[in-house]
């Protein structure tokens, strides 16, 4: 199962690099957009490597990371709504 773990880390790093490269090429560097796109990549990788019957330690840790990411995403959404309401 360690091959899946390293493949997932490599895929996530490649996704983050591609997102960053496209943001640089488009000249729209926005940390919030980058975070959301990286979180989407993490969610996709977690779904693809999740095993149905056994839960390795790295999957439990990844789920904690996903929970923290979703909490930060919720904060970003609330702040964007507050910006819209304030104007």
ROPAMI-301286 format. One record per residue: x, y, z of N, C-alpha, C, O in turn. Coordinates in steps of 0.1 Angstrom, whole numbers, padded with zeros to 4 digits. Layout:
N
- X	Y	Z	X	Y	Z	X	Y	Z	X	Y	Z;
...
REM end
This chain:
87
- 0008	-0012	0000	0000	0000	0000	0009	0013	0000	0003	0024	-0002;
- 0022	0011	0002	0030	0023	0002	0031	0029	-0012	0034	0041	-0013;
- 0030	0021	-0022	0031	0026	-0036	0019	0035	-0038	0020	0046	-0045;
- 0007	0032	-0033	-0004	0041	-0035	-0002	0054	-0027	-0006	0064	-0032;
- 0004	0053	-0016	0006	0065	-0008	0016	0075	-0015	0013	0087	-0016;
- 0026	0069	-0021	0036	0078	-0028	0030	0082	-0041	0033	0093	-0046;
- 0023	0074	-0048	0016	0078	-0060	0006	0089	-0058	0005	0099	-0066;
- -0001	0089	-0047	-0011	0099	-0043	-0003	0112	-0040	-0008	0123	-0044;
- 0008	0111	-0033	0015	0123	-0030	0021	0130	-0042	0021	0142	-0044;
- 0026	0121	-0051	0031	0126	-0064	0020	0133	-0073	0022	0143	-0079;
- 0008	0126	-0073	-0003	0132	-0081	-0008	0145	-0075	-0011	0154	-0083;
- -0008	0146	-0062	-0012	0158	-0056	-0002	0169	-0058	-0006	0181	-0061;
- 0011	0166	-0057	0021	0176	-0060	0021	0181	-0075	0022	0192	-0077;
- 0018	0171	-0084	0017	0175	-0098	0005	0184	-0100	0006	0193	-0108;
- -0006	0180	-0094	-0018	0188	-0095	-0016	0203	-0090	-0020	0212	-0097;
- -0010	0204	-0079	-0007	0217	-0073	0003	0225	-0082	0001	0237	-0083;
- 0012	0218	-0088	0022	0225	-0097	0015	0230	-0109	0017	0241	-0114;
- 0006	0221	-0115	-0001	0225	-0127	-0010	0237	-0124	-0011	0246	-0132;
- -0017	0237	-0113	-0026	0248	-0109	-0018	0261	-0108	-0022	0271	-0113;
- -0007	0260	-0101	0002	0271	-0099	0007	0277	-0112	0008	0289	-0114;
- 0011	0267	-0121	0017	0272	-0134	0006	0279	-0142	0009	0289	-0148;
- -0006	0274	-0142	-0017	0280	-0150	-0021	0294	-0144	-0024	0303	-0151;
- -0020	0295	-0130	-0023	0308	-0124	-0012	0318	-0128	-0015	0329	-0130;
- 0001	0313	-0128	0012	0322	-0132	0010	0326	-0147	0012	0338	-0150;
- 0007	0317	-0156	0005	0320	-0170	-0006	0330	-0172	-0006	0338	-0181;
- -0017	0328	-0164	-0028	0337	-0165	-0027	0350	-0158	-0035	0359	-0159;
- -0016	0351	-0150	-0013	0363	-0142	-0024	0366	-0132	-0027	0378	-0129;
- -0030	0356	-0126	-0040	0358	-0116	-0036	0350	-0104	-0041	0339	-0102;
- -0027	0355	-0096	-0023	0348	-0084	-0032	0351	-0073	-0032	0362	-0068;
- -0040	0342	-0069	-0050	0343	-0058	-0048	0331	-0049	-0051	0320	-0053;
- -0044	0334	-0036	-0042	0323	-0027	-0054	0315	-0024	-0054	0303	-0022;
- -0066	0322	-0023	-0078	0315	-0020	-0082	0305	-0031	-0087	0294	-0028;
- -0081	0310	-0044	-0084	0301	-0055	-0075	0289	-0055	-0079	0278	-0058;
- -0062	0292	-0053	-0052	0281	-0053	-0056	0271	-0042	-0055	0259	-0044;
- -0059	0276	-0030	-0063	0267	-0019	-0075	0258	-0023	-0074	0246	-0020;
- -0085	0264	-0028	-0097	0257	-0032	-0094	0246	-0042	-0098	0235	-0041;
- -0086	0250	-0052	-0083	0240	-0063	-0074	0229	-0057	-0075	0217	-0061;
- -0065	0232	-0048	-0056	0222	-0042	-0065	0213	-0033	-0062	0201	-0033;
- -0075	0218	-0026	-0084	0210	-0018	-0092	0201	-0027	-0094	0189	-0023;
- -0096	0205	-0038	-0103	0197	-0048	-0094	0185	-0052	-0099	0174	-0053;
- -0082	0188	-0055	-0072	0177	-0059	-0070	0168	-0047	-0070	0155	-0050;
- -0069	0172	-0035	-0068	0164	-0023	-0080	0155	-0022	-0079	0143	-0019;
- -0092	0160	-0024	-0104	0152	-0023	-0105	0141	-0033	-0109	0130	-0031;
- -0101	0145	-0046	-0101	0135	-0056	-0091	0124	-0053	-0094	0112	-0055;
- -0079	0127	-0049	-0069	0117	-0046	-0074	0108	-0034	-0072	0096	-0034;
- -0080	0114	-0024	-0085	0106	-0013	-0095	0096	-0017	-0096	0085	-0012;
- -0104	0101	-0026	-0115	0091	-0031	-0108	0080	-0039	-0113	0069	-0038;
- -0099	0083	-0047	-0093	0073	-0055	-0084	0063	-0048	-0084	0051	-0052;
- -0078	0067	-0037	-0069	0057	-0030	-0076	0051	-0018	-0070	0042	-0011;
- -0088	0055	-0014	-0095	0050	-0003	-0099	0035	-0005	-0104	0032	-0015;
- -0096	0027	0005	-0099	0013	0004	-0112	0010	0011	-0115	0016	0021;
- -0120	0001	0006	-0134	-0001	0012	-0134	-0008	0025	-0143	-0006	0033;
- -0124	-0017	0028	-0125	-0026	0039	-0115	-0022	0050	-0117	-0024	0062;
- -0103	-0017	0046	-0093	-0014	0056	-0090	0001	0055	-0090	0007	0044;
- -0086	0007	0067	-0083	0021	0066	-0069	0023	0072	-0067	0022	0084;
- -0059	0024	0063	-0045	0026	0068	-0044	0039	0076	-0052	0048	0075;
- -0033	0040	0083	-0030	0052	0091	-0030	0065	0083	-0035	0075	0087;
- -0023	0064	0071	-0022	0076	0063	-0036	0081	0058	-0037	0093	0056;
- -0045	0072	0056	-0059	0076	0052	-0066	0084	0064	-0073	0093	0062;
- -0064	0079	0076	-0070	0086	0088	-0064	0100	0089	-0071	0109	0092;
- -0051	0101	0087	-0044	0114	0088	-0049	0123	0077	-0051	0135	0078;
- -0051	0117	0065	-0055	0125	0053	-0070	0130	0056	-0073	0141	0052;
- -0078	0122	0062	-0091	0127	0065	-0091	0138	0075	-0100	0147	0074;
- -0082	0139	0085	-0081	0150	0093	-0076	0163	0086	-0081	0174	0088;
- -0067	0161	0076	-0063	0172	0068	-0075	0177	0059	-0076	0189	0057;
- -0083	0168	0054	-0094	0171	0046	-0104	0179	0055	-0110	0189	0050;
- -0106	0175	0067	-0116	0182	0076	-0111	0196	0079	-0119	0205	0079;
- -0098	0197	0081	-0092	0211	0083	-0094	0219	0070	-0097	0231	0071;
- -0092	0213	0059	-0093	0220	0046	-0107	0225	0043	-0110	0236	0039;
- -0117	0216	0047	-0131	0220	0045	-0135	0231	0055	-0143	0240	0051;
- -0129	0231	0067	-0132	0242	0076	-0126	0255	0071	-0133	0266	0072;
- -0114	0255	0065	-0108	0267	0060	-0117	0272	0047	-0119	0284	0045;
- -0121	0262	0039	-0130	0265	0028	-0143	0272	0033	-0147	0282	0027;
- -0149	0267	0043	-0160	0273	0049	-0158	0288	0053	-0166	0296	0051;
- -0146	0290	0059	-0142	0303	0063	-0141	0312	0051	-0146	0324	0051;
- -0135	0307	0040	-0133	0315	0028	-0147	0319	0022	-0149	0330	0018;
- -0156	0309	0022	-0170	0312	0017	-0177	0322	0025	-0183	0331	0020;
- -0176	0321	0038	-0182	0331	0047	-0177	0345	0045	-0184	0355	0045;
- -0164	0346	0044	-0157	0359	0041	-0162	0365	0028	-0164	0377	0027;
- -0163	0357	0018	-0167	0361	0005	-0182	0366	0005	-0185	0376	-0001;
- -0190	0359	0013	-0204	0363	0014	-0205	0376	0022	-0213	0385	0019;
- -0196	0378	0032	-0196	0390	0040	-0191	0402	0031	-0196	0413	0032;
- -0182	0400	0022	-0178	0410	0012	-0189	0414	0003	-0191	0426	0001;
- -0197	0405	-0001	-0208	0408	-0010	-0219	0415	-0003	-0225	0425	-0008;
- -0222	0411	0009	-0232	0418	0017	-0228	0432	0021	-0237	0441	0022;
- -0216	0434	0024	-0211	0447	0028	-0211	0457	0017	-0211	0469	0020;
- -0211	0454	0005	-0211	0464	-0006	-0225	0468	-0010	-0226	0476	-0019;
REM end
